[in-house]
Amino acid sequence: ANMASMMPLQLRPLGIRARDTRAQQVSAPMQSVVDSGGSASSRSSRCSRSWSNLMMGSFAAVSLATWKARRSSSIRSQIVRQGTLAKPGDAETPGNAIEEWLLSLDLPTPLKPVLGSGAWASFAASLVQMFVVAGLSALGTLIEQGEAPAFYAQKYPESSGIILTLGFDHMYSCPLFLGLLAWLAASLIACTGTTQLPMAKRAQRFTFHSSAAMKRRGTFLMRMNCPALGDGVQVPGSAERLQQLRTELTNKGFIVRADDDTNPTQLAASRGLLGKFAPMAVHLALLLTLLGNTVGLVFGSSSEVLVGDGGYADIGKVLDAGRRIKGPLAVLSPNKGLLDSVFVRVDDFRIEYKDDGNIDQFYSKLAIEDENTQKEMYSDEIYVNKPLRYGGATIYQADWAIDRLQLFVNGLPVVVPCKAIPADGGERSWAAFLPLELVTAKDPSKVKEIAKPKEGIVFIVNNMRNVQVYGSDQTLAGVLRSPLAKVEESLEGMPIQFGQEITVEGNNKLRLDRVVGATGLIVKNDPGVPFVYAGYALLMPATLLSVLPFVQVWAAINKDDENQILVTGRANRNQLSFEDEMKATVFSVAK
């Protein structure tokens, strides 16, 4: 008995390493022992039984016979070769509530592969599909979208035919792009139903294995000897050791099931079930993202409007003009009639410039107003990357223009509208024309008719700080400076007039009060955005959880030696660390 209690711990690797018949040995003194079997174990077991019979007499023999009969009856009621499926409610552990909940889920029946889905719905095929979709998305960023055919013919003379034929001028709504998204979604659904779902259902099952079957189930096999008695001291038997192992596994986060709560003979445990369900959550997140993109492409709306400072725009009409689904199918839009009779008012538009003259930022003060009640319902200042959101619509700062010039001619106010000049690839410019008769008149408001409409002063505007003034002789008369411009009041040595006020056409005074701009607003409604946000919110944690290792442990009393417990297990990741953990667990139980 003393020799039996001093047997060394031996870990016998199975599976791939089963060819190595030499067992790794680690010596440790303990009362209950773990070994790899063999003649020494048999001698130890016989010694323990003989010593126990001498001490306990007929009582030990009757107890042993009773225990054997109960165990034999239990084994006969099970399919030993196939193992026994543990019921979900058997000996449920209170810890790890999430995995217990996952175990209780009734998953749907897996799909059967059809139409070669095993190939086109594989992981490699999904990667190819996602790379193609990403490549087309990048191409859609490089190619200008929504322009006239003449634009592509001029800018891409050699490839304009391909761009227009394949619909790359509307990349994100062209049939090729939408078809790829549908294919990717079908691949994810097929992969989930034919691969991930069966794996999750198998992971939910707890199967008890006989001691004979355990030798081929795991990647290692450990034997723990449990002598019935010590020198006058009661030593836990196999059933009690199995209960201790169950408690130790539970403390380490395992979900454990036993064939009998009182006197267990078999245990089945698992940990990391989240790692088996997480890939399905990743697929669901990708499907939500694809669904959101598709809903936005089909039912969304996007339109641009240019509103002068102090002007209004009907949000409902702007959205209707940019609605992607038109005609009879427009009734299918979930946001039909959104924000009707609601206006956006531009209270102020300004541009801030850097010290070197480059544009720093655009700002628009907007107010949302009800057309019927004239009541202001919301207001905010927007700029690039900071939109206004109201009632399902999102308003972005997207463009700008020059709307009009507010001048004083000989002290009298005059407003001159501006018109854009074709840029032809150069700097954007706007022009305004002020008839000469209004410049020379003592009171421009009393001029009823312009006799010489082709004679006058021309204003050229490139920004909201300076205005170039050309006289009736078509020469540069001077540059008017905006009062908001950060420039010195007067600049010495200037060859032309420069300032807030200049003299033109004799002694007529021109003073610039303000360059009034127009803000370019993009009004969008995308009903797919919530799906996209939900998809990305689910994708990030699900991706991290999918790398969690899923481990399984089985333990049973050896049918050939009732004073011996067999322990085996396997892991889908980090196998060596798992084996070290199980060795330490068995040691802690065997002390």
Beta strands, then each sheet from edge to edge (+ up, - down):
strand 1: 9-13
strand 2: 24-26
strand 3: 33-35
strand 4: 84-86
strand 5: 206-208
strand 6: 220-225
strand 7: 255-258
strand 8: 266-271
strand 9: 301-308
strand 10: 312-314
strand 11: 342-353
strand 12: 359-370
strand 13: 376-383
strand 14: 388-390
strand 15: 393-409
strand 16: 412-417
strand 17: 419-421
strand 18: 429-435
strand 19: 456-461
strand 20: 466-470
strand 21: 476-481
strand 22: 497-499
strand 23: 501-504
strand 24: 508-525
strand 25: 551-557
strand 26: 564-571
sheet 1: 2+ 1- 6+ 3-
sheet 2: 2+ 1- 6+ 26- 25+ 8- 7+
sheet 3: 4+ 5-
sheet 4: 9+ 24- 15+ 14-
sheet 5: 9+ 24- 23+
sheet 6: 9+ 24- 15+ 16-
sheet 7: 10+ 11- 12+ 13-
sheet 8: 17+ 18- 19+ 20- 21+ 22+
end
